[in-house]
């Protein structure tokens, strides 16, 4: 599996580049939510109880935040490596 961390988004407005930091992005509304429905997304974690606990906590935090963000987060397909 190959992954990539994307750089901070930039916008071009009136011939100048505007960089969006994390705090600015958090204040913007979600215009097109990507719902994470059951069976349509995966959570991959290493074969370790500690790593599973971290992955499970991330999932639970996503579920808690989903109502406020007006998105659906349902159970992923769990893959243990």
C-alpha positions as CSV (number, residue, x, y, z in Angstrom):
1,X,0.0,0.0,0.0
2,X,1.4,3.4,-1.0
3,X,0.3,6.5,0.9
4,X,0.8,10.2,0.4
5,X,0.4,13.2,2.7
6,X,-0.9,16.1,0.8
7,X,0.4,19.6,1.3
8,X,-1.6,22.4,2.7
9,X,-4.2,23.7,0.2
10,X,-3.6,27.0,-1.5
11,X,-6.0,29.3,-3.3
12,X,-5.3,31.8,-6.1
13,X,-7.3,35.0,-5.6
14,X,-6.7,38.3,-7.2
15,X,-3.3,37.2,-8.4
16,X,-2.1,36.3,-5.0
17,X,-1.6,32.9,-3.3
18,X,-3.6,32.3,-0.1
19,X,-2.5,29.5,2.1
20,X,-5.1,27.8,4.2
21,X,-3.8,26.7,7.6
22,X,-5.5,24.1,9.7
23,X,-7.5,26.6,11.8
24,X,-8.9,28.3,8.7
25,X,-10.0,25.0,7.2
26,X,-11.8,24.0,10.4
27,X,-13.9,27.2,10.3
28,X,-15.1,26.5,6.7
29,X,-18.4,24.6,6.2
30,X,-18.3,21.2,4.5
31,X,-19.9,21.7,1.1
32,X,-19.9,18.2,-0.2
33,X,-19.7,15.6,2.6
34,X,-18.1,12.2,1.9
35,X,-20.2,9.7,3.8
36,X,-18.4,6.7,5.1
37,X,-21.0,4.0,4.9
38,X,-20.8,0.4,6.2
39,X,-18.8,-1.8,3.8
40,X,-17.6,1.1,1.7
41,X,-14.4,2.1,3.6
42,X,-11.6,0.3,5.5
43,X,-9.6,0.8,8.7
44,X,-6.2,-0.9,8.4
45,X,-4.2,-1.5,11.5
46,X,-1.1,-3.5,12.6
47,X,-1.4,-6.8,14.4
48,X,-1.0,-5.3,17.9
49,X,-3.6,-4.7,20.7
50,X,-2.2,-1.2,21.3
51,X,-2.4,-0.3,17.6
52,X,-5.9,-1.7,17.4
53,X,-7.0,0.4,20.4
54,X,-5.6,3.5,18.6
55,X,-7.5,2.7,15.4
56,X,-10.7,2.0,17.3
57,X,-10.4,5.3,19.2
58,X,-9.9,7.1,15.9
59,X,-13.0,5.4,14.6
60,X,-15.0,6.3,17.7
61,X,-13.9,9.9,17.5
62,X,-15.0,10.1,13.9
63,X,-18.4,8.7,14.8
64,X,-18.7,11.4,17.6
65,X,-17.7,14.2,15.3
66,X,-19.9,13.0,12.4
67,X,-23.2,14.5,13.8
68,X,-21.6,18.0,14.2
69,X,-20.1,17.8,10.7
70,X,-23.4,16.4,9.2
71,X,-21.8,13.4,7.7
72,X,-22.4,9.7,8.1
73,X,-19.7,7.4,9.6
74,X,-20.7,3.8,9.8
75,X,-18.7,0.7,10.7
76,X,-15.6,0.2,8.4
77,X,-14.3,-3.1,7.1
78,X,-11.4,-3.8,9.6
79,X,-8.2,-5.2,8.1
80,X,-5.4,-6.4,10.4
81,X,-1.9,-6.6,9.0
